[in-house]
Every structure is written in structure tokens, then in C-alpha cells.
């Protein structure tokens, strides 16, 4: 999946994945768990540099304060959204996505197939619109967020840019801004940037993560584990670890430092490879012997740069697996999305198994989720 969605980038990352830190020109590729954690917790980062999350936030809405501020401003922005994305937010938003799942998965019980990708897109759109109290069409918001992220990634990838890529990125961003502004008053500047970046991050990671995790579960025959309320949280953690919805975090160093014996200079581009830091390429998921939380949680970042939506993401995947488990679905068709910002499926079609007793020998290593 990785090499088919972004062939040059992920081929390069695969070639150096066994080296904790390696320099290639002005870029420093970080794959080791400890250097990855240190880069996020000990090295000052330039939050506004082009090609970083903060830079993208400014392009999306002129602010993006959650992602590109330093010091007290950054902490205040994170606190402002922590309640909505933490336990209280999960309690408030859970009925929203559970309603989408109940409606969207009902055809499985009737012997019909379900494409999980548009369902994940609807789930993400409904959730983020409820989160931000928006009246815009949830599916339109989700599609616009996907288009904006994909255009931004194409415009910032190394190598020659396709003709018109900058224009396409600006047009996609404008469409998203228009949807987010529909019916809203007083949300401008930094607040607009924060809303736009939250929408883009929430939608794209959800649409990438949920179908891939479900496909892996189907390939490995783990629906009995998914149905087990005691085992499912570990399964969720392991599936998020190996799928790593945001597999690569682009950052820029703001000061000289050292990582794993490699000198880092201010202005160096840091490519923090989350899926390598958590051993996704090396350690198969195992809900009965999961990776320690200190490793598994690195897919959500670390320290002041940890994703505030981790609890919500885990709750959504938990509910998706629980809703799918009774059907013991199998994958009947899958197509890689070559345009998306994050590696994922363009379509993933499931059908309930004829024999729903399931089989779980704990030995599977899912192909379609990889």
C-alpha cells in the first residue's frame, strides 16, 4: 500500500528503516523509538516552516494555532480542544458515529456488500461537524478535507511538481474554507485556522485508519478478539500501532541538536517515521501480547506534540470493530487510493461471511491492512 500510494517516498523510507537516524542532505530521517521521542520532546521545532503540519495549518486557514504556536499560546490552544477530544468529547460524540455505523453496516445483515471507505468518510464528517457544531453537509466537508490534504501533499512532496499543483491546492483549500464558513459568524483568523486543521486532521486520519484496521482484522480472522470486550482494547491499540494512520511526521529543527549520534542543525528537515518508531514493519500485531503503551502511543506523537485526539480515535475504532464482529466480514475487493494524503484504500468492500463462527488462530498478519 505505501509504495503504491507514494512510491518514491516510502521506498526511500523502507531502505533506511533499520537505521535509527540517518542524514540525507539537509533531511534527517528518524526511525528509532527513542530518537523519535526525543525529537518531539527535546528539540525546538519550527512550527511555521513550509511542508510541516504548522505550515499547512497556516495555508489552510491563516492561523492553525494548535499546530504552529510555541510556549504558552500552544498550551492554551491545546487545552481549548482537549475537553472536546478527550473523555467528555467521546461521551458526547459517540452516539453520532454509532448511528452512522448502525445505518451503514445494516446491509451486511441482509447479505449485501458494504464499501467501508465512504462509510468511514461519512462517520468522520458527521463526527467533526458535531464536534465543531457546524451545519454544513458532513460528507461534503469530509470530501473537501480529503481534497485539501491531498492537494497540499502533492504540492510539497520532493521532486518535480505536477503542472498546476499550487493552484489545485489553493482551490481545494478555498472549497474547504467556504464549507467551514457556511452559517458561521465570528470565526476568522486564528480560530478559522484551528477549525480547518482540526477538520483536515480528523477526517484524513479516520478515513485512512478505520478501513485499514478492519481489513487487517478480516485478513487475520480476528473477529472473535474484536467481539471480546476485554481483549478488544488491546486489539485496537495494536491495529493502530501497525497501521500508523499518520506514518510520517514532517518537522523542521529550530535549533542545533543531536539525535542518535547524528548532528542536527537548525533548519534541517526532520522526517519522523512513526510506523518505524513503533516497529510496525517488524512486530506483527498481537492483542494478547501487545507492545507497551510507551511504544504503541508513539503513533500519536509524544510530549507536547502528542495528538489530542488519541482517545477519540481509539474509541471510534473500538466501536467499528465491535459493530463489524458479529458479521465476521471478509474483504471481497480493495483498491489503493493513489491520491490521498495518507496511505489508505480508495474502496474496501466487505461482505458478511457465510459461516459466521469465525476462525482465530492468532497467527494472521493481515495483507490488506499493511
N, C-alpha and C positions, 0 to 999 in steps of 0.2 A: 504493500500500500504506500509506504513512504516514498520509495523510489519511483513509483508510478505517478504520484501526485506532484512531487518536487524532486525530479531525478538527480540533478547535479548536486543540489544542497545535501540531500540525505545520503547520497553515495559518498560524498566527502566525509560526512559525519561518521558513517559506518567504518570508513577506512581508519579513523583515528580513535575509535571508541574505547580501545583498551589502554589508552594513554590518559592519565588523569587530567593533564593540562598540556596543550601543545600550541605553539605560536605559528601562525601562517601570515607573514607580513605584519600588518597592524592589527590583525584579528587574533584573539586568544580563545581557543576552543576549550571549554571546561566540561569534563565528563565525570570526574571523580566525585564521590559524595561529599567529602569534606571540603575540597576546593570550591565546589558548587555552593555549599552552605556558607563558606567564608566570603565568597564573592557577594552574596546577598546580605550579609550581616556585618562585614568588617571593612568593605571597600566603599568609599564615597562614589556615588554614581551620578552621571549627568542625566537628569531626568528629561531634558528637553531636546536631546540630540536626535537628529533625523534617523529614522529606522528603528527607534526604540519605542516601547509602549507609550512613554510620555510624549514623544514626538508625534506619534499617531494620534494621541488624545488631543493635542493642540490642533492638528489638521482637521480632526473630526468636529470640534466644536469651539475652538478658540480658547479652551481652558484646560479641561482634564485634570482638575486639581488633585484628584485622588492619586493620580499616577505621576505627575511631574513636579510636585512641590517637595520641598525639603523641610526638615525641622518641625516646628510647631504647626505650621499650616498643613503639612502632610498628615500629622497625627490627628488634627481636628477633623480633616476630611474623612479619614478612615473611621473615626468614632461616629461621624454623622450617618454612615451607612451600616455600621456594624449591627445595630439593632434590627434593621430590615433584612439583613442577610444572615443573621445568627439564628439562635433557637426560637426567638419570638417571631422572626420572619418566616421560618419554616412552618410554625404553627398556623400563621395567618394564610400562607400561600399554598399549603398542602392541598386543601380542598380544590384549588384551581387546577393543579396539574393532575390530581386524581380523577377529576371529572373528564379531562381530556383523555386520559388513559382508558377509563371505562368505556367511553364512546368510541375511541379509535381502535381498541382491541376487540370489541364485540364481534366483528366479522370472523375472528379466529374460531369462536364457538359455533359459528354457522358453517364451518368448513371452507371459508373463503380466505384468500391471502391478504396480508397487510404489509404495506411498504412502511418500514419503521422510520425512514428519513423524514418524509413530510409530517409524520406524526410527531417526531421529535421537534421539528421546526414549529409546529403549532403549539406544542407544550411550552417551548421556550418563549414564543411570542406571547402567549396567554400569561405566563408567569411574570415576564418582565413588564408587561403592561399593567398587571395588577400591582406589582412591586412599586411602580412609579406613578400609579393612579392615572394612567393615560387612557384616552378614549379612542385612540387610533386603532385601525384594524390590526389585530395581533399577527396574523400571517403576513400581512404587508410589511409590518415593522420587522419581523424576523427575516424576510427575504431581503429587505433593504440593508439590514445589518450584515447579512452574509455577503451581499454585493459590495458594500463599502469596505469590508475587511479584505475580501479577495482582491479588489482593485488596489488597495493600499499595499498589500503584499507583493503583487506583481510589479508595482511601481518602485519597490525598494529591494527586490531581490538582486543579488550580484549578477553582473553580466549585462549585455545589451537589453534595453527595454523595448517591448513591442511598440510600434507606432501608436501614438495617441494614448499611451498608458496614463500619463499625468492627467489628461483631460477626462478619461474614463473614471479615474479615481475621484476627481473633483465633482463630476456629475453624480456618481454614486453617493458621495458624502452629502451633496445637496438634497438628493431624494430622501435620505435618512433624516436630515435636519428638518425637512418640510413635514415629514410624518410626526416627528417628535414635537414639533411646534404646533401641530394641529390642535386647536382648542385650548392651548396652554397660554397663560399670561405670566409675565414676570420672570420667565426662565431664560435668562440670557447670559452671555459671557461665560464665566467660570461654571455657573450652575448648568448651563446648556452643555458645556464640555463634559462635565461629570456624568450627566444623564446619557449622553451619546456613547461615552466609553463604557459605561455600565451595560448598556444595551448590547453593544458590539461584543463585549467580553462574554456576557451571559449567554447570548444566542449562539455564538460560534463554538464555544466550548461544549454547550449542551448538545448541539446538532452533531458535533464530532464524537462526543463521548458515548451517548446512550446507544446508538446503533452498534458501535464497535464492541461495547461491553456485552450487549445482548448476543451479537454474533459469536463472540468468543465462548460465551456460556452455552450456546446452542451447539457449536462445534465440539466442545469438550463434554457435552452431556451432563451438565452440572445443574439441571433444573431441580433435582432433589435438594441440593445445597441451597439453591435460591428460595426454595419453599420453607426451609428450616429457619425459623425466626432467630434462633441462637447463632447459627452459622452464617446467615446472610450478611451481617455487618462486616465480617472478615472477608467474605467474597467480594463485597462492594469495594473495600479497601484495596484488595489485590487486583481487581479488574481496573480500577482507576490507576493503580501503580503501573501496570504493564501497558495500558493503552495511552497513558500520559496525554490527555487531550491537548495540552499546550506543550508539545515536546521540546520546544526551543524557546528560550527567553533571550532576546537581543538586548544588550545593555552597553553602555559606554562608561569607561572609568573616568572619574573626575579628579583623580589624584594618583600619584605613583604608589605602587603596592607590590606585593609578592604573592603568588598563588602556586602552591605545589612545587616550589623551586623555580618557577618561571617569573621573570621580572615583568611587571605590568606598568605601563606608562600612561600618564593622563592623556586621554583622547583615544586610547586603544579601544577597539570594539570587542566586547566580551560576548561570546556565544555560549550561553549556559544551556547545556543539553540535559534537560530534565529526565528524559527517558533513559539516558545512560547513568545519570546520578542515582537512580533508583534500581538499577540493574534489570531493566525491562528486557533487554536483549539477552540476558544471561540467566535469570532466575524465573522459571515458569510460575504462574500464579498458583498459590496453594492456600485455600481458605483454612485448612486445618493446621498449617504451619506458616502463617503469614509473616511477611517482613516486619521488622519492628516499626512502630509508628514514627520513630525519628527518621527512618528512611522513607517509608511509604508516603509520609506527608510532604516530602520534598517536591512532589508533583504540583503542590500548591504554593511553592516558594518557601521562604524562611524568614524569620525575624520580622522586621518592619516591612518587608516586601512579601509577606505571606498573603495569599489570596483571601479576602474577607468572605468570599462566597463558598468556602470549602464545605461548611456544614450543609448548606442548601444543595450543593452538588451531590453530596453523599446521600442525602435524603431522597432526592429525585431518582437516583439510580437504584436505591433500595426499593422504592415503590415500583419502578419499572420492572425490576426482576421479580418482585412479588406478584405483580399483575400478570406477567408472562408465564410464570412457572406452571400454573395448572394446565396450560395448553401444551407444554413440552414442545414448543415450536422448533421447527427446523428451517434452515436457510435454503430457499429454492432458487434465489437469484441475487446477485450482488454486482454492483458496478462502482468502481472507484470514481470519486469526484476529483477531476484534474484541475478544477478552477478554484476550489475552496481555499480559504486562508490556512485552515488547519487540515491535516490529513484525515480523510473520512470517506464515507460512502455517498455516492450520488443517489443510489437507491439500494435498499436492503429488504428483500421480500421474504416474509416469513409465512409459514403455514403450520397449523397445529398438527402434531404427529398423529398418525393413525392409531398407534399404540402409545397411550399417554402414561404408561407405567414408568417410562424413563429408564435410563441406564447411567450409572455414575460410578466409574471405577477410579476416579481421581487422577487418571493418567493423561487426560487430554491436554493438548497445547494448541489452542484454537488458531486455525489458519486465517479465517476471515476477520478476526479481531486484530490480527497482527499489523 
